[in-house]
Amino acid sequence: MAEDRKQISAAFDEAVNMTAGELESWLGTPASQAVGDKAEGGESTGHASGRRIIELLRKHIGDLSDDDYAHMRKVTGYVHRHLAQRPSGDVEDTPWRHSLMNWGHDPLK
């Protein structure tokens, strides 16, 4: 399990290229809150994930639980799948980029 955790952590660190502070600032913007799948007008899945990612980034590695590692895997999978769907042209102000940023990855970094 320790080796799995190392691999999960390395993949997460590669996928999430925003700092906790950058992500926290981003999540407070209207653009962040405007994208993603929302259940009955509530918070989007990606926005909620972003809040969880901030917590993960601020935790010490030894304090991460199995549930934390499961979320790290989910984040890594989402980022990889979403990157494969990159639209053509300038992506700076697109829902595609904004959604990725909710998950901690800024494709323009």
C-alpha positions as CSV (number, residue, x, y, z in Angstrom):
1,M,0.0,0.0,0.0
2,A,2.9,2.4,0.7
3,E,4.1,2.1,-2.9
4,D,0.6,2.8,-4.1
5,R,0.4,5.9,-2.0
6,K,3.7,7.1,-3.4
7,Q,2.4,6.6,-6.9
8,I,-0.9,8.3,-6.2
9,S,0.8,11.2,-4.5
10,A,3.2,11.7,-7.4
11,A,0.4,11.6,-10.0
12,F,-1.6,14.0,-7.9
13,D,1.3,16.4,-7.6
14,E,1.8,16.3,-11.3
15,A,-1.9,16.9,-12.1
16,V,-2.5,19.6,-9.6
17,N,-0.3,22.6,-10.6
18,M,-2.1,25.3,-8.6
19,T,-1.1,26.1,-5.1
20,A,-3.6,26.0,-2.3
21,G,-3.7,29.8,-2.2
22,E,-4.1,30.1,-6.0
23,L,-7.0,27.6,-6.0
24,E,-8.6,29.2,-3.0
25,S,-8.6,32.6,-4.8
26,W,-9.9,31.0,-8.0
27,L,-12.8,29.3,-6.3
28,G,-14.0,32.6,-5.0
29,T,-14.6,34.0,-8.5
30,P,-17.9,34.0,-10.4
31,A,-16.2,32.2,-13.4
32,S,-15.3,29.3,-11.1
33,Q,-18.8,29.0,-9.7
34,A,-20.4,29.2,-13.2
35,V,-19.0,25.9,-14.6
36,G,-19.5,22.3,-13.8
37,D,-22.4,19.9,-13.1
38,K,-24.6,21.1,-10.3
39,A,-27.2,19.1,-8.4
40,E,-30.4,21.2,-8.1
41,G,-28.6,24.5,-8.3
42,G,-26.1,23.8,-5.6
43,E,-22.3,23.7,-5.8
44,S,-20.7,21.9,-8.8
45,T,-18.8,18.7,-8.3
46,G,-15.6,20.4,-9.5
47,H,-16.0,23.3,-7.1
48,A,-16.5,21.0,-4.2
49,S,-13.5,19.0,-5.3
50,G,-11.5,22.2,-5.4
51,R,-12.3,22.9,-1.8
52,R,-11.2,19.3,-0.9
53,I,-8.0,19.7,-2.9
54,I,-7.1,22.8,-0.9
55,E,-7.4,20.7,2.3
56,L,-5.2,18.0,0.7
57,L,-2.5,20.4,-0.3
58,R,-2.4,21.8,3.2
59,K,-2.2,18.4,4.9
60,H,1.1,16.8,5.9
61,I,1.7,13.6,3.8
62,G,1.6,11.5,7.0
63,D,-1.8,12.8,7.9
64,L,-3.5,11.7,4.6
65,S,-6.2,9.0,5.0
66,D,-7.3,6.3,2.6
67,D,-10.2,8.5,1.7
68,D,-7.8,11.4,0.9
69,Y,-5.8,9.1,-1.4
70,A,-9.0,8.0,-3.1
71,H,-9.9,11.6,-3.8
72,M,-6.4,12.3,-5.1
73,R,-6.9,9.4,-7.6
74,K,-10.2,10.9,-8.7
75,V,-8.6,14.3,-9.2
76,T,-5.8,12.8,-11.3
77,G,-8.2,10.9,-13.4
78,Y,-10.4,13.9,-14.0
79,V,-7.5,16.1,-15.0
80,H,-6.1,13.6,-17.4
81,R,-9.5,12.9,-19.1
82,H,-10.3,16.6,-19.3
83,L,-6.9,17.5,-20.8
84,A,-7.6,15.0,-23.6
85,Q,-10.7,17.0,-24.6
86,R,-8.8,20.3,-25.1
87,P,-10.7,22.5,-27.6
88,S,-9.0,24.2,-30.4
89,G,-8.0,27.8,-30.3
90,D,-7.4,30.1,-27.4
91,V,-8.6,28.4,-24.2
92,E,-7.8,31.3,-21.7
93,D,-11.4,32.3,-21.0
94,T,-13.2,29.0,-21.7
95,P,-15.4,26.7,-19.5
96,W,-12.9,23.9,-20.3
97,R,-10.1,25.8,-18.6
98,H,-12.3,27.0,-15.8
99,S,-13.5,23.5,-15.1
100,L,-9.9,22.2,-14.9
101,M,-8.9,25.0,-12.6
102,N,-11.7,24.0,-10.2
103,W,-9.9,20.7,-10.1
104,G,-6.6,22.4,-9.3
105,H,-5.0,22.4,-12.8
106,D,-4.4,25.5,-14.9
107,P,-3.5,24.3,-18.4
108,L,-1.9,27.7,-19.1
109,K,0.7,27.3,-16.4
